[in-house]
Amino acid sequence: MRTGGKLAGDQTRRTKMADVLEIVRGISQVMANAYDGAVDENGEPIKIGLKREEEVDITDKRVMDGFKVQMSGDKLMIKYHGEVTMKEAKDKGFESELEQMMADISSFLKKEYKKVTGSALTLSSDADVDAIVQTVGAHRCWVQATKPYKIGGFGEAVVPCGEPSVDNVDDAIKKWLELGRKGKAPNDKRKGE
């Protein structure tokens, strides 16, 4: 039998989880609308801030870059990958360009989230961009950059990333685990050893 306080706590937890699910679904819809060549409701190309969106001459090669997101606890990891030249990778402003790229992607996510759900998405970061540059050839490199953002609005419904989770093991599961420590369960019909 549940008490009124326990029932109210369960209802509050379900409401918070519904909010989390709504945020996750909104981010998922934004990502579904962010593919290369996507257009808005007016038929205009969607601008994220990636290099592939810049106009290129017919003789230039196609710019290869993109991004994806990963969620872990209350964190949204924005992952950018793209092709750069060796000269660009050695430039002193390369890291600040990556920071700007992450800021542009974050801004795009917030703007599109507002369009899709009608509510605001809060993303805040206190970490620098983490990037790996790998050479493909004498002149070409790949960059893979990651930056974590804390998602606002999750509250207590989600365990913050990096913190231990609360053990919510049911009593029946605890009893079942105890049976394994005592030997054979009373309803086990197998021959003993």
Order of alpha helices (4+ residues) and beta strands (2+ residues): alpha-beta-beta-alpha-alpha-beta-beta-beta-alpha
